[in-house]
Amino acid sequence: MSGRGAPEPIAGEWTEPVTGMLFVAIPAGRFIMGSPPSEPYRVNDEVLHEVAISTPFHLGTFEVTQQQWQVVMGTAAGSFKGDRRRPVESVTWFEVQDFLRRLTDRSRDSIFRLPTEAEWEHACRAGTTTAYYVGASLGPAQARIDPRRPDDATGPPASDGPVPVGSFAPNAWGLHDMHGNVWEWTADPYCTYPAGPTIDPRPSCLAEVKVIRGGSWYFRADSARCGTRYTHRPQDRGFSLGFRVVRQIRPTSR
């Protein structure tokens, strides 16, 4: 232990015993959050600023699957049947909070939650500074996206939904599908970024929408950029919106 009441240091990988959910360690560190004005498709809310993540944490190697959701919740969820290794989607932010509470209640040593927006982008970038962790561009060989979808399209595209998690290569920190497959809920309300450097930001504005990250099978590559910020009301469902989980080790009382 590093001190009375302090959490144990996290290992590089960890498996949650109830669901079999895999986690990898995300290191602490500083990074530049947002995107430069020169980045194609950049939006004004992606203001560049320095962020420090002061403590390492475990993040789900994959998006939560339909099978894992059913193990915890006892009921099926998701619009796309046939392979329960697909990420669960069509779950509200509030339902996700219930999932996290139930998973935490089953654990002796862990607390489960959604990543903050800053934690998510830090993990997605994995030390890179380009629009995507694979470089300046992203194609269908690298992520489950819809490369043909026009800006004004309505209704479902030709593709048939998300693919089983882990179908594409991971980023440098071992995380799969941080680009594409399904959007991912974060913990944070949609707030304006701070003007200067910040440490472990926990936005607390009164926005009625939550930030979602990562793009999906239903959208083009530009929506999957590391710095892209989209939103959804927490009560809403989306057939291309799921989540992944942060694991924190409970502080000891010794």
Buried (B, 14 or more C-beta within 10 A) or exposed (E): EEEEEEBEEBEEEBEBEEBEBBBBBBBEEEBBBBBEEEBEBBBEBBBEBBBBBEEBBBBBBBBBBBBBBBBBBEEEBBBBEEEBBBBBBBBBBEBBBEBBEBBBEBBEEBBBBBBBBBBBBBBBBBEBEBBBBBEEEBEBEBBBBBEEBEEEEEEEBEBEBBBBBBBBEBBEBBBBBBBBBBBBBBBBBBBEBBEEEBEEBEBEEEBEBBBBBBBBBBBBBBBBBBBBBBBBEBEBBBBBBBBBBBBBBEBEEE
